Amino acid sequence: MQVLVGLGNPGRQYEGHRHNVGFMALDLIAARYHAPKWKERANALVSECRIGGAKVVLVKPQSFMNRSGQPLRHVLDFWKLKADAVTVFYDELDLQPAKMRIKRGGGSGGHNGIKSLDAHIGQNYRRVRIGIGHPGHKDRVAGYVLHDFGREERARLDTLLASMADNLQRLLDGDETGFMSLSMQAMVPDRNSSPPQGARGGSPEPKTRPAPPPPATIGKGPPTALGAALSRLLNRNADKKTDKD
């Protein structure tokens, strides 16, 4: 059995915030694999489903970000699981928006939700870090993460999250490189598609037309067979007239 955890803050007012990208990932996975309705257990929303024949527990802690570890600890104790069964989806300031990286263990990077998980279950769990970008200065971070994505940002994020859900079986099978590679392919434009005319930076090339035929000429150009015969006839008549004269 594996446990997939999304980090975020509970409440409708936080739903679209950058800090809630982990919840967004879990909601999409639950919908994609037809997980049953969420149930509350030990201050977390929990659902169980099967993905590729394997039993998976989906968890969204409801104790706010900086206390996410305690509800997850209760979930692991209930199913008698350890941290190595856990994969956590969360926002990462140090990655560009709609980028994704995976690692196991390591530091928290200043993320309060990860700090709480480390304190309650240890560090031996898999982390799927989803990029949200950085506002440029540490004093702006709090307001930045607690704010909705822009329209274009959200569109790109939705594309990435959908691709991640499509390729989730790879992750569950332990193929982290394959999961990341296939998921990120959705963010690369199709190079096989032909751009419309003029899309390469210049005006479309004009269509070529066949050159019109040259105008007919009269009395010019090489003599035809008929013309040559007439010329000989006229010359003979002229010779006869000269003889008579």
Secondary structure, DSSP 4 states (H G I P E B T S, - for coil): -EEEEE----SGGGTTBGGGHHHHHHHHHHHHTTPPPPEE-SSEEEEEEEETTEEEEEEEE-S-GGGTHHHHHHHHHHHT--GGGEEEEEEETTS-TT-EEEEES---TT-HHHHHHHHHH-S-SEEEEEE----SSGGGHHHHHTSBPPHHHHHHHHHHHHHHHHTHHHHHTT-HHHHHHHHHHTTS--TTSPPPTTTTSSPPPPPP-PPPPPPP-SS-SSPPHHHHHHHHHHHHHHHHHHHH-
